[in-house]
Amino acid sequence: MGMNKNTVLAWATFIMISVGVGLIALGAFRYDEIAGWGFASVGIGFFAIAWVFNALKGRV
């Protein structure tokens, strides 16, 4: 059983969401200064890219 394009996009979406949650958690709990805002904004960017990957499932 090989991985087709939809399963690759599903795994990429899952990985991007988990990395985004990790970055937001780092920004919220680890870094109290300006760096925390940077980590949180990059985490939100990962969420946006994961949303695009999820929207591409079935269309590529």
Residue pairs with C-beta under 8 A, 6 or more apart in sequence:
3 11
5 60
6 57
6 58
9 53
9 54
9 56
9 57
9 60
10 57
12 50
12 53
13 50
13 53
13 54
13 57
16 46
16 47
16 49
16 50
16 53
17 46
17 47
17 50
19 43
19 46
20 43
20 44
20 45
20 46
20 47
20 50
21 43
22 43
23 39
23 40
23 42
23 43
23 46
24 39
24 40
24 43
24 44
26 36
26 39
26 43
27 35
27 36
27 37
27 38
27 39
27 40
27 41
27 43
28 36
28 40
30 36
30 39
31 39
